[in-house]
Amino acid sequence: MGNNKLTLRGKKLNLLIPEEEIKKKVSLLGELINDYFPKNEPLIVVGLLKGSFVFVSDLVRAINRPTLVDFMVASSYRGTQSSGNVQIKKDLDFDIKGKNVLLVDDILDTGRTFKKVLELLTLREPKILKTCVLLDKPSRRVVPIEADFVGFKIPDLFVVGYGLDWDELGRNLPSIYFLSEEG
């Protein structure tokens, strides 16, 4: 697959972050997370679905400690418009009270959903609660929130690949691409 000729729904895909850079960054994030959390205690990694599943899969393999993985589905969208109200469509299977927890998402954009989920998890009284995102798009932020561990800061581009999608397509691409207006 030549990177110059990839298209999705008739739009050209331009390489933003190659697979090799993602792998290096995920490894580095794993090291930082290992160094931050207490060595002798398990970590619960909570991924926000669907976009984070590829990142979570690679990240937990870079974390060298007993690790539990759980997922949540939270949405503030109806169709293409944000309602502003975050609904939890799938909650945690684990009780996180008194535990070390890392909330993981693929991209931190407006911050609305991420902040609401973080507030919800905080109410459950974890011992330590930190956040990790692969991509941070600070120019789109509408609520004040930053992630504790960030892979890449990116400009305001529509991106796909490595779990990120455009109407469910593109998640399987190993690199991250941005869409061009030209076909």
C-alpha positions in Angstrom: 0.0 0.0 0.0 1.7 3.2 -1.1 1.1 6.0 1.4 0.5 8.5 -1.4 -2.4 6.6 -2.9 -4.5 5.8 0.1 -8.0 7.1 0.0 -11.1 6.8 2.2 -14.6 7.6 1.0 -13.0 9.4 -2.0 -10.7 11.6 0.2 -7.0 11.4 0.0 -5.2 10.2 3.2 -2.0 12.1 4.0 0.5 10.5 6.4 0.7 12.4 9.7 2.3 9.9 12.1 4.0 6.7 10.8 3.5 3.4 12.5 7.2 3.3 13.6 6.8 6.7 15.4 3.6 5.4 17.1 5.4 2.3 18.3 8.3 4.3 19.8 5.9 6.7 21.5 3.7 3.9 23.0 6.9 2.3 24.4 8.0 5.6 25.9 4.5 6.2 27.4 4.7 2.7 28.9 8.0 3.6 30.6 6.6 6.8 32.0 3.5 5.1 33.3 5.7 2.3 34.9 7.8 5.0 36.6 4.9 7.0 37.8 2.7 4.3 39.5 3.8 2.4 42.6 5.9 -0.6 41.5 4.3 -3.3 43.7 0.7 -2.4 43.0 -1.6 -3.5 40.1 -2.9 -0.9 37.6 -6.4 -0.8 36.1 -6.3 0.6 32.6 -9.7 2.0 31.5 -10.0 2.5 27.8 -12.8 4.6 26.2 -14.3 2.7 23.3 -14.2 2.5 20.4 -11.3 4.6 19.3 -8.9 3.6 22.1 -8.9 -0.2 21.6 -5.8 -0.4 19.4 -3.8 2.1 21.6 -4.9 0.3 24.8 -3.8 -3.0 23.4 -0.3 -1.8 22.6 0.0 0.3 25.7 -0.8 -2.5 28.2 1.9 -4.6 26.6 4.4 -1.7 27.3 3.4 -1.6 31.0 5.4 -4.0 33.1 3.2 -4.7 36.2 0.1 -6.6 37.0 -2.5 -4.9 34.8 -6.3 -5.2 34.6 -8.0 -3.8 31.5 -11.6 -2.6 31.3 -13.5 -0.4 28.9 -16.2 2.2 29.0 -18.4 3.6 26.3 -19.4 7.2 26.8 -21.1 9.4 24.3 -22.3 13.0 24.1 -23.3 12.7 20.4 -26.7 12.2 18.7 -25.9 11.8 15.0 -23.2 14.4 14.3 -24.1 16.9 17.0 -22.9 17.0 20.5 -25.8 17.1 23.0 -23.4 18.2 25.8 -24.9 15.5 28.0 -22.6 12.5 28.4 -24.2 9.1 28.5 -22.4 6.0 29.8 -23.4 3.2 27.4 -21.1 0.7 29.0 -19.7 1.0 32.5 -16.8 -0.6 34.3 -16.8 -4.2 35.4 -14.3 -3.4 38.1 -14.7 -1.5 41.4 -11.9 1.1 41.3 -12.2 2.3 44.9 -8.7 2.5 46.4 -7.1 1.3 43.2 -4.5 2.8 40.8 -6.4 3.7 37.6 -5.2 5.0 34.2 -8.0 6.4 31.9 -6.9 6.0 28.3 -8.4 7.6 25.1 -7.3 7.8 21.5 -7.7 11.6 21.2 -8.4 14.6 23.5 -10.4 17.0 21.4 -13.1 19.3 22.9 -12.5 17.5 26.2 -16.3 17.4 27.1 -16.6 13.6 27.3 -13.2 13.0 28.7 -13.7 15.5 31.5 -17.1 14.0 32.4 -15.8 10.5 32.5 -12.8 11.6 34.6 -15.2 13.3 37.0 -17.4 10.2 37.2 -14.3 8.0 37.9 -13.0 10.4 40.6 -16.3 10.0 42.5 -15.6 6.3 42.8 -12.5 7.2 45.0 -9.6 5.5 43.2 -6.2 5.7 45.1 -4.5 7.3 42.0 -6.3 8.4 38.8 -4.3 9.6 35.9 -5.0 10.1 32.2 -3.3 9.1 29.0 -4.1 10.0 25.4 -2.4 9.2 22.2 -3.3 12.4 20.4 -4.0 15.8 21.9 -5.7 18.5 19.8 -5.5 21.5 22.1 -6.8 24.0 19.6 -10.3 22.3 19.8 -10.6 22.3 23.6 -13.8 23.8 24.9 -13.4 22.7 28.5 -10.3 23.1 30.7 -8.6 19.7 30.8 -5.2 18.2 30.0 -4.1 14.6 30.0 -1.2 13.5 32.3 0.5 11.4 29.6 0.3 12.6 26.0 1.7 10.8 22.9 1.5 13.5 20.2 0.1 17.1 20.1 -1.5 17.6 16.7 -3.1 20.5 14.8 -6.8 20.7 14.1 -7.0 18.0 11.4 -9.5 15.2 10.9 -7.4 12.0 11.5 -8.0 8.3 11.0 -6.0 5.2 11.6 -4.6 3.3 14.6 -8.1 2.9 16.0 -9.4 6.3 14.9 -12.2 6.2 12.3 -14.4 8.1 9.9 -17.9 6.6 10.3 -16.2 3.3 11.4 -13.8 3.1 8.5 -10.0 3.5 8.8 -9.5 2.1 12.3 -7.3 -0.8 10.9 -4.7 1.5 9.3 -1.4 1.1 11.2 -0.3 4.7 10.8 -2.3 7.9 11.5 -3.5 10.0 8.5 -5.3 13.2 7.9 -7.9 13.7 5.3 -7.4 16.0 2.3 -10.2 18.0 0.8 -9.1 16.9 -2.7 -10.1 13.4 -3.8 
